[in-house]
Amino acid sequence: MPLNIEQKKDLVKEVNKVITGADTLLTADYRGLTSNELNEFRKIARTQGIYIKVVKNNMLKMALKDTLYSEVSVKVKGPQILATSSESPGEFAKLIKKFIDEHENIELKSLAYKGKELELAQIKKLASLPTYDEAIAMLMSVMQAPIQKLLATVNAVPTKIVRTLDAVKQSKN
């Protein structure tokens, strides 16, 4: 059932609001995907906090207007699926890359991060970014290393003294 003019305006406002708050934006041609594959993609994306929407080109162009991602509207041609994320760009890119690798029918049209359009090949670079939890774990291990070295050094002195006294004791016996 087609949307009336008010529903279309509401859809454009919704998509514009999501795009405005997004850190990462991707558009792709989804021709060749079955509805089950598309639903599977939506389900996986929803659990990761990724917004997925199939939007008509004119409405997508209107939603992109006056946002950081307005230059993406030039590449909006053919059936498009919009994916945005406002949380973790690394997790977003990993999910998208995995889905694209599994489904050869989907074709990336545009990729942008914080308003800057990226080359499509840079999705691999974006996918290699650590998630928030991974980044915190790396930071903690880097911060913990000097403390561990200091403790090992402080512990070595009494150990060496004990070994020396034991050696003296052994030589006197």
N, C-alpha and C positions, 0 to 999 in steps of 0.2 A: 504494500500500500504506500503510495507516494506521500511525502511529507508536505504539510501546508506551509505557507510562508512564515508563520510564527514558529513552527517547529524547526524550520531551517535556520531562522535567526538564533534560536536557542542553541542549536547544535553548533553554529559558528562561534557563539559566545563561549560555550563550553570548551570547544577545541582551542580557541584563542587563549582562554584562561590557563589551560593545561600547557600550551606551548610557551606562554609567558613565564611560567614557573619551572620550565624544564632546563636541565643542564645539557642533556644530550637529545638529539632529534635525528630520526632516520625515516626516510621514505623509501618504499620499495614497490616494485611491480609484482603483484601476487598471482598473475595469470598462470594457470597450470596447477595451482594448489587446489586440492579438494576441500570441501567445507569441513571435513573432519580434521584435516591437517591444519587448517586455519584455526579451528576451535582448540586444537591441541596447543598451538602456539599461544593463543590467548590465555589458556589455562596456565601454562608454564610462566608466561609473562606476568600474569596477575599475582602469582605467588612471590615474584621478585619485585613487585611495586612498579612495574612497567605499564604504561598506558598504551593500549593498542586500539586503533580505530580505523575502520574502512570509511573514508570520507570522499564524497564526490569532489572532483577537481576544483570546480568553481568555489565551493564552500571552503575547501582547504586553502585555496589562494586567498580568500577573504580572511580566514583565520590567521594566516601567516602575515598578512598586511600589518604594518606598524609594530612588528616584533623584532627581536634580534635576528630572527631566522627568515626575514622577508626575502633575502636573496635566493632561498631554496625554492620559492614559488615558480621560478623560471623553469625548473626541472620537473614540475608537476605535469605529467602527460601520461595518459593511459590509466588503467585502474591502479589506484595507489592505496597502500596501507601505511598508516602513520604510527610510528612507535616513538615514545618519549620516556625519559627517565629524569627524575629530579634528585635521585639518591646517589647511586654508585655507577659512574660511567664505565668502570672496568667490568662490573657484573653485567651491566646492560650489554656491552660489546661482546662479552663471552657468550651470553645467551643468544644474541643475534647471530654471531659467527657460527655457533654450533648448529642453530636451526638452518642457516643457509648452507652449511656443509652437508647436512642431512637431506635437504630438499633443493635440488638443483634448479627447480622451476622458478624459484624466487630470484628476482634481480634487483640489486640495490640501485637506487636512483640518486639519493643524496644522503650525506652524513654530516652533521654539524655538532660542534661541542662549544657551549657557552657563546653562541652567536657566530662562531667562526666556522665556515664550511671547510670540511676536510676532504682529502682525496679518499675515494672508496677503499683503496688499498690500506689506508691507515686504520681500518677497523681492527686489523691484527695487532697494531701497536696499542690501540685503545683497549683491546681485549687482554693484553699482557699487563695492564695496570692492576695492582693489587686491590682487593676489596678493602673496605675500612678496617675490618678485623685483621686481615693479613698485614696491612700497613702498621697497625698498632703492635702486632706480634713482632714484626721486624724491628720496630723502634725499641721495643722493650728488650729484645735480645742484644741490640747494639748498646743500650744503656747498661745492661747487666754485665757485659763482658769485662769492663774495667774493675768492677766491684769483685768479680770472681777472681781476677788476676791478683788484686790486692790481698784478698783473703788467702789465696794460695801462697803468696809471698810471706805474709804474716805467719801463717801456719808452718812454713818451711823452717823458720828459725828455731822454734822449740824442738821440732822433730830432729833437726841436725844436732842440737845440743844433747838430746836423749841418745842419739846414735853414737855420738862421740863418747859420752859417759859409759855407755854399754861397751864400747870398744876398749876403753881404759880398764873397765872391770874385767873383761875377758882376758886382757893381756896380763893382769895381776894374778889371775887364778891360774 
